[in-house]
Amino acid sequence: MKVLLIAPPLKVAKEMEEFVRISYPLGIAYIASSLEKQGFEVAILDALAEGWNIKRNEEEYIRIGLPKEKIIERIRNENPDVCGISSQFSSQKDVPHEIAKIVKEISPKIKVVFGGPHASGSKEEVLKDMNVDFVVIGEGERTFGKLLKNLKAPGKVDGVAYRKNGKIVSSKPSEFIMNLDELPFPAYHLLKMEKYFECGAEGFSARRYVGGSFRWATIITSRGCPFDCVFCSIHNTMGYKWRPRSVKNVVEEIEFLYKKYNIRTFFFEDDNFTLDKERAKKILREIIKKGLKINWQAPNGIRADALDEELILLMKKTNCTRVRIAIEHGDQEFLNKVVGKRLDLKTLKEAVKLVRKYRMDIDGFFVMGIPGETDKTMRKSIDFAKELSALGLNPIFGMAIPLPGTKLYKVCENGEYFVKKNPSLKDYQLAYSKEALIDTPSMPSSKLKKWYFKALRETLLVRIKKNPRVLLNLNIVQEFRNHPIRALKIALSYSKSALSK
């Protein structure tokens, strides 16, 4: 049986073109290697990375990636029995369905399987499209293989949604993979690796401001999160149980990429890389022991209460170029009762001081406008961000986005808080920093937007007063050095947002 796994092109609002990022389709690559291990013939089509430099205007959007005729050509050449299509983001939810339609137009006999966070959280909506035959819910490495062996009897497979007698049904949830070391490394050999390095060299890498090599890779060292933030969608696919890979397994993958592809820049995409800080220390010590001269970041953020001086020193020694911490809100009561994040804000100031002691940049994520937010809680959160800014933190504010399958989505749905009943791709893409998706009695969307720009302006002024050189942020300098026009557009966009509202 031949399986073709497809990462769709990108459809981005014109207002967001300058912030396009291209990343490895790690989920697809993991499934590919697992299917190969089970004896299936597998190919990967990353329509975004393989056509990263091809752009087409489409009214309000720009489409980036291989054009339709090239996708059709590739699918026909591969001649698959089954197509697995990645449906990761609500901000791209329509594009996988366009690929599904293409597949069925080529041959109705090809089975189409969706997987990923958006599909897992919106299986009923996804299966309304008759071009989609199945949805794999949650982790796909085991489930996909079992489904391929039971295409005529999907009810025998846990973790699958499908249509039966015209109705959408789901089997019981699948069990999570507890021993992640059992999984083979992602199928890098099926990816066109040089394409990712090319787009990185041109400023389109997954994490643009790396301050390091354009030969970069993303890596996941653990899965799952035991915490329960109201806005987080990670539980749709990875669950609540934190499951780490062994230190040996993680460093072996880093070493493989280091030697095989000459990769020097790594991004640990875990939601909780430092949840077990002693394990994190062991990983970093092993990197030093093996003499791997890398630089790295954990862009999804790490817990501030997991940082101590020994860990920070090891991060410095292994050339961590930027520390990001997930704060979410500066009002402790709101953080506990509404956001659902178990974090003592008293730990933040010392954490920021420690990181800055070793002269590393540090970012902090803040979410604004979750239902229950008021002027009082917003003021308190921004004031706390200003205190941290004075210590050297770079706060990153974002308006709350209700993603399918999250508690926040249910709250907004039940309270009728959505600004639009059926948000478009553009609505989702602009929701973080330009146009709010949530409108509540205590925080209307128009007021939320004003608070957002107020937060940007006030914290930036604190940082400039503390250190005027913040305007020459090393990340921007790096971007100017390599891509001055792109950097200028980004800098102008940010300063306009922060200072002119």
C-alpha positions in Angstrom: 0.0 0.0 0.0 1.4 3.4 -1.0 0.8 6.4 1.3 1.4 10.0 0.4 1.6 12.5 3.3 0.9 16.1 2.4 1.7 19.4 4.1 -0.5 22.0 2.3 0.6 25.4 0.9 0.1 28.5 3.1 -2.7 31.0 2.6 -1.9 34.2 4.4 -3.6 37.6 4.8 -1.7 40.3 2.9 -1.4 42.2 6.2 0.6 39.3 7.6 2.9 38.6 4.7 6.0 39.9 6.4 5.6 37.5 9.3 5.5 34.3 7.3 7.4 31.4 8.8 8.1 28.0 7.3 8.8 25.0 9.6 9.4 21.3 9.3 6.2 19.2 9.2 7.5 17.2 12.1 4.1 15.4 12.7 4.0 14.1 9.2 7.7 13.2 9.3 7.1 11.1 12.5 4.1 9.4 11.0 6.1 8.7 7.8 9.0 7.0 9.7 6.5 5.0 11.8 4.6 3.8 8.7 7.9 2.8 7.1 8.8 0.8 10.2 5.4 -1.0 9.8 6.3 -1.9 6.2 4.3 0.7 4.2 5.6 2.6 1.2 5.6 6.3 2.1 6.3 9.6 0.4 6.1 13.2 1.7 4.9 16.3 -0.3 5.6 19.5 1.7 3.8 21.8 -0.8 4.8 24.9 1.3 8.6 24.3 1.7 9.0 22.9 -1.8 7.5 26.1 -3.2 8.4 28.6 -0.5 9.5 31.1 -3.1 6.3 30.9 -5.2 3.7 33.5 -4.4 0.3 34.2 -5.9 -2.2 37.0 -5.1 -5.7 35.9 -4.2 -7.9 38.9 -3.3 -7.3 39.4 0.4 -4.7 36.7 0.6 -1.3 35.6 -0.7 -0.8 31.9 -1.4 2.7 30.6 -0.8 3.8 27.2 -2.0 3.5 24.8 -5.0 0.7 25.8 -7.4 -2.2 23.5 -8.0 -0.9 22.0 -11.3 2.4 21.0 -9.5 0.5 19.4 -6.7 -1.6 17.5 -9.1 1.5 16.3 -11.0 3.1 15.1 -7.8 0.1 13.2 -6.6 -0.3 11.5 -9.9 3.4 10.6 -10.1 3.2 9.1 -6.6 0.0 7.3 -7.4 -1.0 6.7 -3.7 -3.7 4.5 -2.3 -4.1 6.8 0.7 -3.3 10.5 1.2 -2.8 11.8 4.7 -3.2 15.6 4.9 -2.0 17.8 7.7 -4.7 20.0 9.3 -2.7 21.8 12.0 -4.0 25.3 12.3 -7.4 27.0 12.5 -5.8 29.9 10.7 -5.2 27.5 7.7 -8.3 25.3 8.1 -9.6 25.7 4.5 -6.4 24.8 2.7 -6.3 21.1 3.6 -9.8 20.8 2.2 -8.7 22.3 -1.1 -6.0 19.5 -1.2 -8.6 16.9 -0.4 -10.7 18.0 -3.3 -7.7 17.8 -5.6 -7.0 14.3 -4.5 -10.6 13.1 -5.1 -10.7 14.8 -8.5 -7.6 12.8 -9.4 -9.2 9.6 -8.2 -12.2 9.0 -5.9 -10.6 5.7 -4.9 -7.8 7.4 -3.0 -8.7 7.5 0.7 -8.2 10.8 2.4 -7.1 11.0 6.0 -6.9 14.3 8.0 -4.8 14.6 11.2 -3.3 17.4 13.4 -4.5 19.8 16.1 -7.3 21.5 14.1 -8.7 18.3 12.7 -8.6 16.6 16.1 -10.4 19.5 17.7 -12.9 19.9 14.8 -13.6 16.4 13.6 -17.3 17.0 13.0 -16.7 20.1 10.9 -13.9 18.4 9.0 -16.0 15.4 8.1 -18.8 17.5 6.7 -16.5 17.6 3.7 -17.3 14.5 1.7 -13.7 14.6 0.3 -12.4 13.6 3.7 -12.9 9.9 4.6 -11.2 9.7 8.1 -9.8 11.9 10.8 -7.0 10.6 13.1 -7.6 12.1 16.5 -4.5 12.8 18.6 -1.2 11.1 18.1 -1.0 9.5 14.7 2.0 7.2 14.6 0.2 4.0 15.8 -3.3 5.0 14.8 -2.6 5.7 11.2 -0.9 2.3 10.7 -3.8 0.5 12.3 -6.3 2.5 10.2 -4.5 1.5 7.0 -4.9 -2.2 7.9 -8.6 -1.6 8.7 -9.9 0.8 6.1 -13.1 -1.2 5.6 -13.6 -1.6 9.4 -12.4 1.7 11.0 -14.5 1.1 14.1 -11.9 -1.5 15.1 -9.3 1.3 15.4 -9.2 3.6 18.5 -8.8 7.3 17.9 -10.6 7.6 14.5 -13.6 9.6 13.3 -15.5 8.7 10.1 -18.9 8.6 8.6 -21.2 5.6 9.1 -24.6 5.4 7.5 -24.5 9.1 6.9 -23.6 10.0 10.4 -20.3 11.1 11.9 -19.0 8.7 14.5 -15.9 8.3 16.6 -14.2 5.3 18.0 -13.0 5.4 21.6 -9.9 7.5 22.2 -6.5 5.9 21.5 -3.9 5.4 24.2 -1.0 7.8 24.2 2.5 6.5 23.4 4.2 6.3 26.8 7.7 5.3 25.6 8.6 7.8 23.0 12.0 6.2 22.5 10.1 3.4 20.6 9.4 5.9 17.8 11.9 6.2 15.0 13.4 9.6 14.3 11.3 11.7 11.9 11.7 10.7 8.2 14.2 13.5 7.4 15.3 11.4 4.3 11.8 12.0 2.8 12.0 15.7 3.2 13.8 18.0 0.8 16.1 19.3 3.6 17.9 21.9 1.5 14.6 23.7 0.9 14.4 24.5 4.6 17.9 25.9 4.7 17.2 27.9 1.5 14.1 29.6 3.0 16.1 30.1 6.3 18.8 31.9 4.4 16.2 34.2 2.8 14.6 35.1 6.1 11.6 32.7 6.1 12.8 30.1 8.6 10.4 29.0 11.3 12.1 31.2 13.9 13.5 34.0 11.9 15.7 35.8 14.4 18.0 32.9 15.4 21.3 34.7 15.6 22.9 31.5 14.3 23.2 29.2 11.3 20.6 29.1 8.5 21.0 25.3 8.7 18.3 24.8 11.4 16.0 22.1 12.6 13.1 21.7 15.0 13.1 18.9 17.5 10.5 17.7 20.1 12.0 16.1 23.2 8.7 15.5 25.1 4.9 15.4 24.6 1.9 16.4 26.7 1.3 19.0 29.3 -0.1 18.4 32.9 -1.3 22.0 33.1 -4.6 23.2 32.0 -4.4 26.7 30.5 -7.9 27.6 29.2 -6.6 28.7 25.7 -4.2 25.9 25.0 -5.0 23.3 22.2 -2.1 20.9 22.9 -4.3 18.5 24.7 -6.3 17.9 21.5 -3.3 15.9 20.2 -0.8 15.3 23.0 -3.0 15.0 26.2 -2.2 15.9 29.8 0.3 13.3 30.6 3.9 14.6 30.2 6.0 12.0 28.4 9.7 12.6 28.0 12.1 11.0 25.6 15.3 9.8 27.2 18.4 12.0 27.3 20.3 9.5 25.2 17.5 9.4 22.5 17.2 13.2 22.3 21.0 13.9 22.0 21.4 11.1 19.5 18.9 12.9 17.2 20.7 16.2 17.7 24.0 14.5 16.9 22.5 12.8 13.8 21.2 16.1 12.4 24.5 17.8 13.3 26.6 15.3 11.4 24.2 14.2 8.6 22.9 17.7 7.6 25.5 20.0 9.2 22.8 21.6 11.3 23.9 24.0 14.0 20.7 25.8 15.0 18.0 23.9 17.0 14.5 24.8 18.2 13.1 22.6 21.0 9.4 22.8 20.2 8.3 21.2 23.5 5.5 22.8 25.5 7.5 21.9 28.6 11.2 21.5 27.8 12.1 22.3 31.4 9.2 20.6 33.2 11.8 18.2 34.6 14.7 20.6 35.0 17.1 17.9 36.0 16.4 16.1 32.8 16.9 19.4 30.9 20.3 19.8 32.6 21.3 16.3 31.6 20.5 16.9 28.0 22.6 20.1 28.0 25.5 18.4 29.8 25.4 15.6 27.2 25.5 18.2 24.4 28.6 19.7 26.0 30.2 16.3 26.6 29.8 15.3 22.9 31.3 18.6 21.8 28.3 19.6 19.7 28.8 23.3 18.9 25.1 24.3 18.5 22.9 27.3 19.3 19.3 26.8 20.4 16.0 28.3 21.6 12.8 26.9 23.1 10.4 29.2 21.2 7.1 27.9 22.8 8.3 29.1 26.2 9.6 27.4 29.3 8.4 27.7 32.9 10.0 30.4 34.9 9.6 28.4 38.1 11.8 25.7 36.6 14.8 28.0 36.1 17.7 28.0 38.5 21.2 29.3 38.2 22.7 26.0 37.3 20.2 25.4 34.5 20.7 29.0 33.2 24.5 28.5 33.2 24.2 25.3 31.2 21.9 27.1 28.8 24.5 29.8 28.4 27.3 27.2 27.9 25.3 25.4 25.1 24.7 28.8 23.4 21.0 29.3 24.1 20.4 32.5 22.1 17.1 33.5 23.7 15.0 32.5 26.7 11.2 32.6 26.4 8.9 32.2 29.4 5.2 31.6 29.4 3.7 34.1 31.9 0.2 34.6 30.4 -1.1 37.2 32.8 0.2 39.6 35.5 -2.8 39.3 37.9 -2.2 36.3 40.1 -5.9 35.7 40.9 -6.9 36.0 37.3 -4.1 33.7 36.3 -5.2 31.0 38.8 -9.0 31.2 38.5 -9.5 32.2 34.8 -6.4 31.3 32.8 -5.9 28.1 34.7 -2.1 28.4 34.8 -0.4 27.2 38.0 2.4 29.6 38.3 3.5 31.8 41.2 4.2 35.2 39.8 6.6 35.9 42.6 9.2 33.7 40.9 9.2 35.8 37.8 11.4 38.7 38.9 14.2 36.5 40.1 14.0 34.4 37.0 14.4 37.5 34.8 17.3 38.8 36.9 19.1 35.5 36.6 18.7 35.2 32.9 19.9 38.8 32.4 22.8 38.2 34.8 24.2 35.9 32.1 23.4 38.4 29.4 20.8 36.4 27.5 17.7 38.0 26.0 14.4 37.0 27.6 10.9 37.2 26.2 7.6 36.7 28.2 4.3 35.8 26.7 1.1 37.6 27.9 -2.5 36.8 26.8 -5.1 39.5 26.8 -8.9 39.5 26.7 -9.8 36.0 28.0 -13.5 36.2 29.1 -13.6 37.6 32.6 -10.9 40.2 31.7 -11.7 43.7 33.0 -10.0 47.1 33.0 -8.8 46.3 36.5 -7.2 42.9 35.6 -5.8 44.3 32.4 -4.2 47.3 34.2 -2.7 44.9 36.8 -1.3 42.6 34.1 0.3 45.5 32.1 1.8 47.0 35.3 3.4 43.7 36.1 4.8 43.4 32.5 6.2 46.9 33.0 8.0 45.8 36.2 9.5 42.9 34.4 10.4 45.1 31.4 12.4 47.4 33.7 14.4 44.3 34.6 15.2 43.5 31.0 12.2 41.3 29.9 10.8 41.7 26.4 7.0 41.2 26.8 5.1 39.7 23.9 1.4 40.5 24.1 -1.3 38.7 22.1 -5.0 38.9 22.1 -6.7 35.6 23.1 -7.7 33.2 20.3 -10.4 30.6 21.0 -9.1 27.5 19.2 -11.5 24.5 18.5 -11.3 21.9 21.2 -10.1 24.3 23.9 -12.0 25.4 27.1 -11.7 28.9 25.8 -13.6 28.0 22.6 -16.4 26.4 24.6 -16.7 29.5 26.9 -16.8 31.8 23.9 -19.3 29.6 22.1 -21.6 29.3 25.1 -21.4 33.0 25.9 -21.7 34.0 22.3 -18.5 36.0 22.6 -17.2 35.5 19.0 -17.0 38.7 17.1 -18.0 36.6 14.0 -20.0 33.4 14.1 -17.8 31.7 11.5 -14.3 33.3 11.6 -12.4 33.2 8.4 -8.7 32.3 7.9 -8.0 36.0 7.9 -9.9 36.6 11.2 -7.8 33.9 12.9 -4.6 35.3 11.4 -5.3 38.9 12.5 -6.7 37.9 15.9 -3.4 37.8 17.8 -2.2 41.3 17.1 -4.6 43.3 14.9 -8.3 42.5 15.3 -9.8 40.7 18.3 -11.9 37.6 17.9 -13.5 37.9 21.3 -16.1 40.5 22.4 -17.3 40.2 26.0 -19.5 42.5 28.2 -16.6 43.4 30.4 -14.1 43.8 27.6 -15.5 44.6 24.1 -13.3 43.9 21.2 -12.8 47.6 20.5 -11.5 48.2 24.0 -9.4 45.1 24.0 -7.6 46.4 20.9 -6.9 49.7 22.6 -5.5 47.9 25.7 -3.3 45.8 23.4 -1.6 48.8 21.8 -1.5 50.5 25.2 0.5 47.5 26.6 2.9 47.6 23.6 3.5 51.4 24.0 3.9 51.5 27.8 6.2 48.5 28.1 8.4 49.7 25.1 8.8 53.1 26.7 9.9 51.5 30.0 12.5 49.4 28.1 13.8 52.4 26.2 14.1 54.4 29.4 16.0 51.5 31.0 18.2 50.9 28.0 18.0 53.0 24.8 19.9 50.3 23.0 16.7 48.2 23.1 16.0 49.9 19.8 19.0 48.1 18.4 17.7 44.7 19.5 20.2 42.0 18.5 17.5 40.1 16.6 16.7 43.1 14.4 20.4 43.8 13.9 20.8 40.2 12.7 17.8 40.6 10.3 19.2 43.9 9.0 22.5 42.3 8.3 21.0 39.6 6.1 17.7 41.0 4.8 17.5 44.8 5.3 14.3 45.4 3.4 12.3 42.8 5.3 13.8 43.9 8.6 12.9 47.6 7.9 9.3 46.6 7.1 9.0 44.6 10.3 10.6 47.3 12.5 8.3 50.0 11.0 5.2 47.8 11.5 6.1 47.1 15.2 7.0 50.7 16.0 3.8 52.0 14.4 1.7 49.5 16.4 3.5 50.3 19.7 3.8 54.1 19.5 1.0 55.5 17.3 -2.1 54.0 18.7 
